[in-house]
């Protein structure tokens, strides 16, 4: 999908809201809110009918003696776990599936090869508790929040104690660094020009005072942050405000029409336009069409599943 700025420009044209200033007109942040609302609504509709659409995998290393682990930060509704597997070696061939049980099945203090897990508001509890190995969590991934680019990366500065811990990101002052947008967030993410994630959830503390001690025209200070395995920042990447955020929607280009239509409908309602009723009818029809298109349909031959090995049958 295209950069969110172009979606906003399209909605402004459709709703005749192209003229605005710092004091008058509808600001970009209101359009951004409605585009995110559109994503949330559409994902909820699709997930309720087709639960496997947004599945994603993530590996979590075992901490010896630890029974509770945080789910990935982008887990949908903080509880949509589809499957959890465990491998004592981390090798693909050694993974086996853990059974989900109620909290009453957990044996406190039990250690060894895990057999069960319990979901608990953004966390999972593993039992028995292993000492080594890797968990593979398959979960429903929440779509990334959309926001405009704060600035373009020139370079990063590492701390003295750890070459991997980032404390400052230098930004290109042209285009202008969007300080106001950055002040609204406790985290930032780094993406490439297509919105693909390069480094996510970097904690920041951008002051809202007039002198802006933590940010100037070409740099932003961040709390010491150690990148995850595979993450990096390069010159030409972009800073996006928010946690698990991006400048581009993860939905396919064919769904872009829905985000534009939803945002236009909300703007027309805000303007008390009579066109909002017609826009709503078109929106609902589009929503049904898109949701139906995500159905798991295949033209391949479907074999009858075999649940029992016939050699185990005794006559």
C-alpha positions as CSV (number, residue, x, y, z in Angstrom):
1,X,0.0,0.0,0.0
2,X,1.1,3.6,-0.6
3,X,2.6,5.9,2.0
4,X,-0.1,7.2,4.3
5,X,0.5,10.8,3.3
6,X,-0.8,10.1,-0.2
7,X,-3.9,8.5,1.3
8,X,-4.6,11.6,3.3
9,X,-4.2,13.8,0.2
10,X,-6.7,11.6,-1.6
11,X,-9.2,11.9,1.2
12,X,-8.7,15.7,1.3
13,X,-9.5,15.9,-2.4
14,X,-12.6,13.7,-2.1
15,X,-14.0,15.6,0.8
16,X,-12.9,19.1,-0.4
17,X,-10.6,19.7,2.6
18,X,-7.4,20.5,0.8
19,X,-7.0,24.0,2.4
20,X,-5.8,24.0,6.0
21,X,-3.3,25.8,8.2
22,X,-2.0,25.5,11.8
23,X,-5.1,27.4,13.0
24,X,-7.8,26.4,10.5
25,X,-9.1,23.3,8.7
26,X,-8.8,19.6,9.6
27,X,-5.3,18.6,10.7
28,X,-3.4,15.5,9.4
29,X,-3.6,13.8,12.8
30,X,-7.4,13.5,12.5
31,X,-7.1,11.8,9.1
32,X,-4.5,9.4,10.6
33,X,-6.8,8.5,13.4
34,X,-9.6,7.6,11.0
35,X,-7.3,5.6,8.8
36,X,-6.1,3.6,11.8
37,X,-9.8,3.1,12.9
38,X,-10.5,1.7,9.4
39,X,-7.7,-0.8,9.8
40,X,-8.9,-1.9,13.2
41,X,-12.5,-2.3,12.0
42,X,-11.5,-4.3,8.9
43,X,-9.1,-6.6,10.8
44,X,-11.8,-7.3,13.4
45,X,-14.2,-8.2,10.7
46,X,-11.8,-10.4,8.8
47,X,-10.4,-12.1,11.9
48,X,-13.9,-13.0,13.2
49,X,-14.6,-14.8,10.0
50,X,-11.2,-16.0,8.9
51,X,-9.0,-16.5,12.0
52,X,-5.9,-17.7,10.1
53,X,-5.4,-14.6,7.9
54,X,-3.0,-12.6,10.0
55,X,-1.0,-15.4,11.6
56,X,2.7,-14.8,12.4
57,X,5.5,-16.7,14.1
58,X,8.0,-15.5,16.7
59,X,10.8,-17.4,18.6
60,X,11.3,-16.8,22.3
61,X,14.4,-18.2,24.0
62,X,13.9,-20.0,27.3
63,X,15.2,-18.3,30.5
64,X,16.2,-21.0,33.0
65,X,13.6,-21.3,35.8
66,X,11.2,-18.7,34.3
67,X,7.6,-19.9,33.8
68,X,6.0,-16.7,32.5
69,X,6.8,-15.0,29.2
70,X,5.4,-11.9,27.5
71,X,3.6,-12.4,24.2
72,X,4.9,-10.5,21.2
73,X,4.0,-6.8,21.5
74,X,1.9,-6.9,18.3
75,X,-0.3,-9.8,19.4
76,X,-3.9,-9.0,18.5
77,X,-5.9,-8.1,21.6
78,X,-3.0,-9.3,23.7
79,X,-4.4,-12.9,23.7
80,X,-4.9,-14.3,20.2
81,X,-2.4,-17.2,20.4
82,X,-2.9,-19.9,17.8
83,X,-0.2,-22.4,18.7
84,X,2.9,-22.8,20.9
85,X,5.7,-25.2,20.3
86,X,8.8,-26.1,22.2
87,X,12.2,-27.4,21.2
88,X,14.9,-28.2,23.7
89,X,17.6,-27.7,21.1
90,X,16.1,-25.0,18.9
91,X,16.3,-27.4,15.9
92,X,13.3,-27.5,13.6
93,X,12.9,-31.3,13.9
94,X,12.7,-31.2,17.7
95,X,9.7,-28.9,18.0
96,X,6.5,-30.3,19.5
97,X,3.1,-28.7,20.3
98,X,2.2,-27.7,23.8
99,X,-1.4,-28.1,25.0
100,X,-3.4,-25.1,26.2
101,X,-5.0,-25.8,29.6
102,X,-6.7,-23.9,32.4
103,X,-4.7,-22.5,35.3
104,X,-5.9,-25.3,37.5
105,X,-3.9,-27.8,35.5
106,X,-0.6,-26.0,36.3
107,X,1.7,-27.7,38.8
108,X,3.6,-25.0,40.8
109,X,7.3,-25.7,41.0
110,X,7.3,-28.5,38.4
111,X,10.4,-28.4,36.1
112,X,11.4,-30.4,33.1
113,X,10.2,-30.8,29.5
114,X,7.1,-28.5,29.2
115,X,3.7,-29.9,28.2
116,X,1.2,-27.1,28.8
117,X,0.6,-23.4,28.5
118,X,-1.9,-20.9,29.9
119,X,-2.8,-17.5,28.4
120,X,-2.9,-14.7,30.9
121,X,-3.5,-11.1,29.6
122,X,-0.5,-10.5,27.3
123,X,1.5,-13.4,28.8
124,X,1.8,-17.1,28.7
125,X,2.6,-19.5,31.6
126,X,4.6,-22.6,30.7
127,X,4.5,-25.8,32.7
128,X,6.6,-27.7,33.6
129,X,9.3,-25.1,33.5
130,X,12.3,-25.9,31.2
131,X,15.9,-24.8,31.7
132,X,16.9,-24.4,28.1
133,X,15.4,-24.4,24.6
134,X,13.2,-22.2,22.4
135,X,9.4,-21.5,22.2
136,X,7.8,-20.8,18.8
137,X,4.6,-18.9,19.2
138,X,2.1,-18.7,16.3
139,X,-0.2,-15.8,17.0
140,X,-2.6,-13.4,15.3
141,X,-0.6,-10.3,14.5
142,X,-2.1,-6.9,15.0
143,X,-1.7,-4.6,12.0
144,X,0.9,-1.9,12.5
145,X,-0.3,1.6,13.5
146,X,-0.1,4.1,10.8
147,X,1.7,7.5,11.2
148,X,3.6,10.0,9.1
149,X,7.3,10.1,9.0
150,X,9.0,12.2,11.7
151,X,12.3,12.4,10.0
152,X,14.9,10.7,7.8
153,X,17.9,8.9,9.4
154,X,21.4,10.1,8.7
155,X,23.3,8.0,11.3
156,X,23.1,6.6,14.8
157,X,25.4,7.0,17.8
158,X,26.2,4.0,20.0
159,X,26.9,4.1,23.7
160,X,30.4,3.6,25.1
161,X,29.6,0.5,27.1
162,X,27.8,-1.4,24.4
163,X,28.4,-0.8,20.7
164,X,25.0,-2.3,20.0
165,X,23.0,0.0,22.4
166,X,21.7,3.1,20.5
167,X,21.3,6.4,22.4
168,X,21.0,8.9,19.6
169,X,19.7,9.0,16.0
170,X,20.8,11.8,13.7
171,X,18.1,13.0,11.3
172,X,18.3,14.9,8.0
173,X,17.0,18.4,8.7
174,X,15.7,18.5,5.1
175,X,12.8,17.6,5.0
176,X,12.0,19.3,8.3
177,X,12.0,17.0,11.4
178,X,8.4,16.8,12.7
179,X,9.0,17.5,16.4
180,X,5.3,17.9,17.3
181,X,4.4,14.5,16.1
182,X,7.3,12.9,18.0
183,X,6.2,14.5,21.2
184,X,3.0,12.5,21.1
185,X,4.7,9.1,21.5
186,X,6.8,7.2,24.1
187,X,8.2,4.9,21.4
188,X,9.5,5.2,17.9
189,X,10.0,2.7,15.1
190,X,12.4,2.7,12.2
191,X,11.2,1.7,8.7
192,X,12.6,1.7,5.2
193,X,11.0,3.9,2.5
194,X,8.4,1.1,1.8
195,X,7.3,0.9,5.4
196,X,9.1,-2.4,6.2
197,X,10.2,-2.6,9.8
198,X,13.9,-2.1,10.4
199,X,13.9,-1.6,14.2
200,X,10.8,-1.4,16.4
201,X,9.7,0.0,19.8
202,X,12.7,2.2,20.7
203,X,11.8,4.1,23.9
204,X,12.1,7.9,23.7
205,X,11.4,10.8,26.0
206,X,10.9,13.9,23.8
207,X,10.3,17.0,26.0
208,X,7.3,19.1,25.4
209,X,8.9,22.3,26.8
210,X,9.7,25.1,24.5
211,X,13.5,24.6,24.5
212,X,13.1,20.8,23.6
213,X,16.2,19.6,25.4
214,X,16.0,16.1,24.0
215,X,15.7,17.0,20.4
216,X,17.1,19.6,18.0
217,X,16.8,20.2,14.3
218,X,18.8,17.2,13.3
219,X,19.0,14.6,16.1
220,X,16.8,12.7,18.6
221,X,17.9,11.2,21.9
222,X,16.6,7.8,22.9
223,X,16.8,5.7,26.0
224,X,19.6,3.2,25.6
225,X,18.2,0.5,23.3
226,X,19.7,-2.8,22.2
227,X,18.4,-3.9,18.8
228,X,16.9,-7.4,18.5
229,X,18.5,-10.0,16.4
230,X,18.3,-9.0,12.7
231,X,17.3,-5.4,13.4
232,X,19.4,-2.5,12.0
233,X,19.2,1.2,11.1
234,X,20.7,2.6,7.9
235,X,21.0,6.1,6.4
236,X,17.8,6.8,4.4
237,X,15.5,4.9,6.8
238,X,12.6,6.8,8.4
239,X,11.5,7.4,12.0
240,X,7.8,6.7,12.7
241,X,6.1,7.7,16.0
242,X,4.4,5.0,18.1
243,X,4.8,1.4,19.1
244,X,4.6,-1.3,16.4
245,X,4.0,1.5,13.8
246,X,4.7,2.0,10.1
247,X,4.3,4.6,7.4
248,X,2.6,2.0,5.1
249,X,-0.4,-0.3,5.9
250,X,0.4,-4.0,5.8
251,X,-2.9,-4.6,4.0
252,X,-2.6,-5.2,0.2
253,X,-3.1,-2.3,-2.3
254,X,-6.5,-3.7,-3.2
255,X,-7.7,-2.8,0.3
256,X,-6.5,0.8,0.1
257,X,-9.9,1.9,-1.3
258,X,-11.5,0.9,2.0
259,X,-9.2,2.9,4.1
260,X,-9.8,6.0,1.9
261,X,-13.6,5.4,1.9
262,X,-13.8,5.0,5.6
263,X,-11.7,8.1,6.3
264,X,-13.8,10.1,3.8
265,X,-17.0,9.0,5.5
266,X,-15.8,10.0,8.9
267,X,-14.7,13.4,7.6
268,X,-18.0,14.0,5.8
269,X,-19.9,13.1,9.0
270,X,-17.7,15.6,10.9
271,X,-18.6,18.2,8.3
272,X,-22.3,17.3,8.7
273,X,-22.4,16.6,5.0
274,X,-25.5,14.9,3.5
275,X,-23.1,12.9,1.4
276,X,-22.1,10.9,4.5
277,X,-25.1,8.5,4.3
278,X,-24.3,7.6,0.7
279,X,-20.7,7.1,1.6
280,X,-21.6,4.8,4.5
281,X,-23.7,2.6,2.3
282,X,-20.8,2.2,-0.2
283,X,-18.5,1.6,2.7
284,X,-20.5,-1.3,4.1
285,X,-20.8,-3.0,0.7
286,X,-17.0,-2.6,0.2
287,X,-16.4,-4.1,3.7
288,X,-18.4,-7.2,3.0
289,X,-16.7,-7.6,-0.4
290,X,-13.2,-7.4,1.1
291,X,-14.0,-9.7,4.1
292,X,-15.4,-12.4,1.8
293,X,-12.4,-12.2,-0.4
294,X,-10.2,-13.4,2.5
295,X,-12.0,-16.7,2.7
296,X,-9.7,-19.7,2.5
297,X,-10.6,-20.9,-1.0
298,X,-8.4,-23.3,-3.1
299,X,-8.7,-24.9,-6.5
300,X,-6.3,-27.6,-5.5
301,X,-7.4,-31.2,-4.8
302,X,-8.4,-31.7,-1.2
303,X,-7.6,-35.1,0.2
304,X,-9.6,-36.7,3.1
305,X,-7.5,-36.4,6.2
306,X,-6.2,-39.6,7.8
307,X,-6.4,-39.5,11.5
308,X,-5.4,-43.1,12.3
309,X,-2.6,-45.3,11.1
310,X,-4.4,-48.4,9.8
311,X,-1.5,-50.5,10.9
312,X,-2.5,-49.8,14.5
313,X,-5.9,-51.3,14.0
314,X,-6.3,-54.8,15.4
315,X,-9.0,-57.1,13.9
